[in-house]
Amino acid sequence: MCKKATGGPFAVLVQARIDDLAWTAGTPTSYRSSPIATRGFCGKCGTPLYLQYDGDELIR
């Protein structure tokens, strides 16, 4: 899943509580990347921005 989303064999992730995160320049586009998670990305350039597992208060 990480290779498909990032182009590499793994992804370096930092996690934060969703409530502590504020998007300051628009809202990311998202898609369901698997039955258990959603991924967000920049809708203009395609840069991967986050991974969020269903029902989790953390965003990575």
Secondary structure, 3 states (H helix, E strand, C coil): CHHHHHCCCCCCCCCEEHHHCCCCCCCCEEEEEECCEEEEECCCCCCEEEEEECCCCEEC
